[in-house]
Amino acid sequence: MNTAKLMLLFNIGSFGVTMVLTILLLKGQHRVNTVGWICAAFSLVVFAAPFSIMRRVIKTQSVEFMPITMSFLHTLCATTWFFYGLFVKDMLIAIPNILGLLLGITQMILYLIYKDGNKEMAETNKGNNQQEVTLDMERLTPIQSAKLYPTSQHQARVTEIDIFPNGKPIEPNNNV
């Protein structure tokens, strides 16, 4: 639920603040240009997001984390908006989508290069993301076994009677 609240805050809140500030502070063509540059900046951020995935593809030599459909649709969207920006002669639409087009093409080229990539490396990286958990059964034994079989000289001495926070002594159970 916290994620949804943060999404609402950043998406609706930031765009709402941008809208209110541009309406109150700017007039006419200056407002249009400012909103255009803000939108161009957001477009560039969206197009730069796949850089981490592209880095991972090159590092692992596997396209496991970069589906071709995402790369293709990314390129198609950027191409469409680029041509729209050219047709309406709006460079604030066309220019950021040139970068999107180039990044989309780069992703598809990476896919073609690494689609039959090193599957052994991908399996190794999968294993690296998992943590191995081992249990030391000697350390997990009850306190009574520690009385009978101390594991270290540096272990704190355990008396025959343990006292709990309520102050009542509890006799040890030697039947365990």
Salt bridges, closest charged atoms under 4 A:
GLU64 OE2 - LYS126 NZ 3.60
ASP136 OD2 - ARG139 NE 3.77
ASP162 OD2 - LYS147 NZ 3.81
